[in-house]
């Protein structure tokens, strides 16, 4: 099976370990390595033969589960395996809610990583425990388009519409239209409620 495997992690040595594991499972796959989320998003969008994304939650440009949400929005049919040092139980639950197929701690051995990669490529997915309130919000956030997610993340940074418009290279009216759609999809009345809804699912941005 050919295709591309995207590895998004800001630690070179761990990227190398993931590349070794991926190559062992899919020897003919093209390995693409990225050290930050914006580059990973660009590579994911450009790759028309993508078969798997290996993603670190904590990397430049990614806060909370924004990396999972954004990559899943861009490539909804591609399995995302989260490999992170985040607290395993809670991180696994939320990562799956945002579109990942599995979660693996960074302390896992090479054999375990290879097994997880093989499972993801075979279409196997871990299930998150049912929580109606959390799952409803997760589904609402998952319904956002990639641009809408970027607008929401801009709001969570405290940026004004004109600043978000500049960041995304669009007009302020376009941002307002996206914000209206976001409020409708999240079933909330204003920007503050939208931010609270996203924070409830781990999309809280950490300011330096």
C-alpha positions as CSV (number, residue, x, y, z in Angstrom):
1,X,0.0,0.0,0.0
2,X,1.5,3.3,-1.1
3,X,0.5,6.8,0.0
4,X,1.7,9.5,2.3
5,X,2.0,9.5,6.1
6,X,2.1,12.9,7.8
7,X,4.1,13.2,11.0
8,X,3.4,16.4,12.9
9,X,5.7,16.7,16.0
10,X,8.1,19.4,17.0
11,X,10.7,17.0,18.5
12,X,13.1,15.8,15.7
13,X,14.1,12.6,17.6
14,X,10.6,11.6,18.2
15,X,9.7,12.4,14.6
16,X,12.5,10.1,13.6
17,X,11.1,7.3,15.9
18,X,7.6,7.7,14.4
19,X,9.0,7.7,10.9
20,X,10.8,4.4,11.7
21,X,7.6,2.9,13.0
22,X,5.6,4.1,10.1
23,X,8.1,2.8,7.6
24,X,8.1,-0.6,9.3
25,X,4.3,-0.8,8.9
26,X,4.1,0.7,5.4
27,X,7.6,0.4,3.8
28,X,6.4,2.0,0.5
29,X,4.7,5.0,2.1
30,X,6.1,8.5,1.6
31,X,6.9,10.1,5.0
32,X,6.2,13.8,5.4
33,X,7.5,15.4,8.6
34,X,6.3,18.8,10.0
35,X,7.4,20.6,13.2
36,X,4.4,22.9,13.6
37,X,0.6,22.8,13.0
38,X,0.4,25.5,10.1
39,X,2.9,23.5,8.1
40,X,1.1,20.2,8.8
41,X,-2.2,21.8,7.7
42,X,-0.6,22.9,4.4
43,X,1.0,19.5,3.8
44,X,-2.3,17.7,4.6
45,X,-4.2,19.9,2.2
46,X,-1.6,19.5,-0.6
47,X,-1.4,15.7,-0.2
48,X,-3.9,13.8,-2.4
49,X,-2.5,10.4,-1.3
50,X,-2.6,10.9,2.4
51,X,-3.4,7.7,4.4
52,X,-2.5,8.6,8.0
53,X,-1.7,11.5,10.2
54,X,0.5,11.1,13.4
55,X,-0.1,14.1,15.5
56,X,1.4,15.5,18.7
57,X,-1.1,17.6,20.7
58,X,1.5,20.0,22.1
59,X,3.4,21.6,19.2
60,X,3.7,25.1,17.8
61,X,0.5,26.4,16.5
62,X,-1.6,23.8,18.3
63,X,-3.5,24.4,21.6
64,X,-5.7,22.0,23.3
65,X,-7.3,19.8,20.7
66,X,-7.3,22.4,17.9
67,X,-4.7,20.4,15.9
68,X,-7.0,17.4,15.8
69,X,-10.1,19.5,15.0
70,X,-8.4,21.4,12.2
71,X,-6.8,18.4,10.6
72,X,-10.0,16.4,10.8
73,X,-11.9,19.3,9.3
74,X,-9.4,19.5,6.4
75,X,-9.1,15.7,5.9
76,X,-12.2,14.1,7.4
77,X,-11.6,10.7,5.8
78,X,-8.0,10.4,7.0
79,X,-7.2,8.6,10.3
80,X,-5.5,10.7,12.9
81,X,-3.4,8.9,15.5
82,X,-2.5,11.2,18.4
83,X,0.9,10.5,19.9
84,X,1.4,12.8,22.9
85,X,2.7,13.3,26.4
86,X,-0.6,14.7,27.5
87,X,-2.5,12.9,30.3
88,X,-3.6,9.7,28.6
89,X,-7.1,9.0,29.8
90,X,-8.7,12.4,29.3
91,X,-6.6,13.3,26.3
92,X,-7.6,10.0,24.5
93,X,-11.3,10.7,25.2
94,X,-11.3,14.2,23.9
95,X,-8.9,13.5,20.9
96,X,-11.4,10.8,19.7
97,X,-14.3,13.2,20.2
98,X,-12.6,15.7,17.9
99,X,-11.9,13.2,15.2
100,X,-8.8,11.1,16.1
101,X,-9.0,7.3,15.8
102,X,-6.7,6.6,18.6
103,X,-4.2,7.9,21.2
104,X,-0.7,6.7,22.2
105,X,1.5,8.0,25.0
106,X,5.0,9.2,24.1
107,X,6.4,6.7,26.5
108,X,5.2,3.8,24.4
109,X,7.8,1.5,22.9
110,X,8.4,1.1,19.2
111,X,6.4,-2.1,19.0
112,X,3.4,-0.5,20.5
113,X,3.7,2.5,18.1
114,X,3.8,0.1,15.2
115,X,0.8,-1.8,16.4
116,X,-1.2,1.5,16.8
117,X,-0.2,2.7,13.4
118,X,-1.3,-0.7,11.9
119,X,-4.6,-0.5,13.7
120,X,-5.3,3.1,12.5
121,X,-4.5,2.1,8.9
122,X,-6.8,-0.9,9.2
123,X,-9.6,1.4,10.2
124,X,-9.8,0.4,13.8
125,X,-10.9,3.2,16.2
126,X,-11.0,3.5,20.0
127,X,-14.4,4.6,21.4
128,X,-14.8,7.5,23.8
129,X,-17.1,7.0,26.8
130,X,-20.6,8.3,26.2
131,X,-21.2,11.7,27.8
132,X,-24.3,13.2,26.1
133,X,-23.5,16.8,27.1
134,X,-19.9,16.7,26.1
135,X,-20.6,14.6,22.9
136,X,-23.2,17.1,21.8
137,X,-20.8,20.0,22.0
138,X,-18.0,18.0,20.4
139,X,-20.3,17.1,17.4
140,X,-21.3,20.8,17.1
141,X,-17.6,21.9,17.0
142,X,-16.8,19.0,14.6
143,X,-19.5,20.4,12.2
144,X,-17.5,23.6,11.7
145,X,-15.6,24.1,8.5
146,X,-11.8,24.6,8.6
147,X,-12.2,28.4,8.2
148,X,-14.9,28.5,10.9
149,X,-12.6,26.7,13.3
150,X,-9.8,29.2,12.6
151,X,-12.3,32.1,13.2
152,X,-13.3,30.5,16.5
153,X,-9.7,30.0,17.6
154,X,-9.0,33.7,16.7
155,X,-12.0,34.7,18.9
156,X,-10.5,32.6,21.7
157,X,-7.3,34.5,21.4
158,X,-9.2,37.7,22.0
159,X,-8.7,39.0,18.5
160,X,-11.1,41.4,16.9
161,X,-12.9,40.6,13.6
162,X,-10.6,42.9,11.6
163,X,-7.6,41.1,13.1
164,X,-8.9,37.7,12.3
165,X,-9.7,38.9,8.8
166,X,-6.1,40.0,8.4
167,X,-4.8,36.7,9.8
168,X,-6.9,34.7,7.3
169,X,-6.5,37.0,4.4
170,X,-10.3,37.6,4.0
171,X,-12.6,40.6,4.4
172,X,-14.1,41.6,7.8
173,X,-17.6,40.9,6.4
174,X,-16.5,37.3,5.6
175,X,-15.4,36.9,9.2
176,X,-18.7,38.2,10.5
177,X,-20.6,35.8,8.2
178,X,-18.5,32.9,9.5
179,X,-19.1,34.1,13.1
180,X,-22.9,34.0,12.5
181,X,-22.6,30.5,11.2
182,X,-20.5,29.4,14.2
183,X,-23.0,30.7,16.7
184,X,-25.8,28.9,14.8
185,X,-23.9,25.6,14.7
186,X,-22.9,25.8,18.3
187,X,-26.4,26.8,19.3
188,X,-25.2,29.8,21.3
189,X,-26.2,33.5,21.3
190,X,-22.9,35.4,21.4
191,X,-19.1,35.1,21.1
192,X,-18.6,34.6,24.8
193,X,-20.9,31.6,24.9
194,X,-19.1,30.2,21.8
195,X,-15.7,30.5,23.5
196,X,-17.1,28.8,26.6
197,X,-18.5,25.9,24.5
198,X,-15.1,25.4,22.9
199,X,-13.2,25.6,26.2
200,X,-15.4,22.9,27.6
201,X,-13.9,20.5,25.1
202,X,-10.3,21.5,25.6
203,X,-9.9,24.1,22.9
204,X,-8.6,26.6,25.5
205,X,-5.7,28.6,24.1
206,X,-2.8,29.2,26.4
207,X,-1.3,32.7,26.3
208,X,2.4,33.2,26.7
